[in-house]
């Protein structure tokens, strides 16, 4: 079976950073799904959200992730909401090793405050939104929506996601 690893998690958790590192370690290409979506659409994720709304974006996201999962070995980092979508999640679990990165809402809020490019957080309190998303995800886990997969907890410090090996930014992972 070809190795396709899909790194998912909430916004700001470090999916792209961890995905790039994993791809390097596995000697595989890395693809950021949001960048692939922007390339296919000819506009930014924020512009897609603003112009067409979240449901339209999620449908396009699912289609692009489906195209990326073509059987060619690679590591893919998804957008923050991709894995919560039922169809996208089923597609990922059917064809790839899914890795969920997690961090407390307080850590994520501190990280995402650095840029105003996240459509679901624009003009809103990041901590409140991320706490709400964490509660919704916990409810999904309790209901059995999120299946067994690799789960990685980012450290609770505010270490930058780009910190080097051996730093406090390294995630700890376990099969659940």
N, C-alpha and C positions, 0 to 999 in steps of 0.2 A: 504494500500500500504506500502510495506517495505521501510524504509528510506535508500536511497543510495545518499550520497552527493559526488559530484566530484568537487574538488578544482583545478582550472586551472589558468594559468597566465604565463607571460613571466619568463624566467630564473632569479632567484635571488629575486623574489617577496615575497617568504616565503610560498609557497604552502605546503611543508611538515610540517613546523612549525605550520601553521594555521590549517592544516588538523589534526595533532595530537591533538591540543587543542580542536578542534571541536568534534573529536571522544571522547575525554575524557569527555567533557560536555554532550554529547549525550549518553554516556556509550555504545559506539559502537567500534568495532575493526577498526584499521587504517591500510591502505595498501598504500605504496608508489609504484606507477606503475613502475617507473624506476627500483626499486629493484626487483619487480616481473619479469620484462623483463630480467634483468641480471641473475636472478635465472633460468629462463626458457632457456636462451641462453647459459648459462655457460661462459659468458664473460661480461665485462663492457659495458656500453652504448658507451663510447669512442671507445672501441675495435670494436664494431659492426659498428659504423660510419666509422672508418678507414678501416675496412676490406670489408664491403659490401655497404656502402653509406647510405645517408639519406632516399631515397625511400624505401629501404629494411627495415631499422629501423622503419619507420612510419607504414609499413604494419604489422610488428611484434607487434608494440605498439598497433595498433588497435585491433589485435587479443587477446592480453593479457588483454587489458581493457575490451573487450567483455566478456572474461572468468571471470574477476573480478566482472562484473555486472551480477551476477548469481541470483539476487533476494534476496540474503542474506543481511540484513542491515549492512552497513559499511560506512566509509568515505574513499575516494580514492583521493590521490594527483597524478595528471598527470605530465608528463614532460612538459617543456615549450612550445613545438610546437604541442602538441597533439590536442588541441581544434581548431587549425587553419585548420587541415586536415578535409575535408568535411565529409568523412565516419565516422571518430572517433567522430566528433562533433555531427552528427546525432544520433549515437549510445548513446552518453551521454545524449543528450536532450530527447531522447525517453524513457529512463529508470531511470533517476536520476534528482536530483536537482543540477543544475550547478551553481557554485560560481566562478566568475572571480575576481582574485586579480590584482590590478594595482598599479603601482608606476611610477614616472617620470624616464626616461632613465638614468638621472644622478645618482639617488639613486641606481638603478639596477646595473649600471656600477661599482659603488663603492663596492657594495656587491659581485659581481662576480669576481672582481679582486683578491679576497682572495684565490681562488683556480683555477687551470688550468685544470679543468675536464669537461668543457662544450664544446662539439664538435663544435658547430657553432661559438664559440668565440675563439677557439685556434689559436694563431698566428695572431689575428686580434685586432683592437682597439674596446674594448667592448662598449664604448659610441657610436661610429659610427654604429656598428652593431645593438645595441639596439634601437637607434634612427630610423634606417631604418625599423626595425621590428615594432616599434610603428606606423610609418607612414603607413605601410602595413595593420596593424590591424585597424587603423582609416579608411582606404579606405574600408575595409571589413564591418565595422559598417555602413558607409554611404551607401554602396550597399545593406544593409539589410542582409548580410551573418550572422552576429552575432545577434541572436534573443534576445528577452527579457530574462533577467536572473538576478540573484543577482550579483551586481558589488561592489567590495570592494576596496577602495583606501587606500593604505598604506600611512603612514605619509611621508612627504617630507624630514624629517630628516634622518640622517644616523644611527638611532637607530638600534641595531642588531635585527634580526628577532626573536631571542630567549629571548628578554626582557620580564619581567613578566607582569602580569595583572596590569593595571593602568599606565603602562609606555607609552611613546610616540610611541611605536611600535604597539599599538593596531590599527587595521583597522576599518574604518567606512564603513558600508555597507548599500545599498539601492536597492530596486527592480527597475529595469529600463524597 
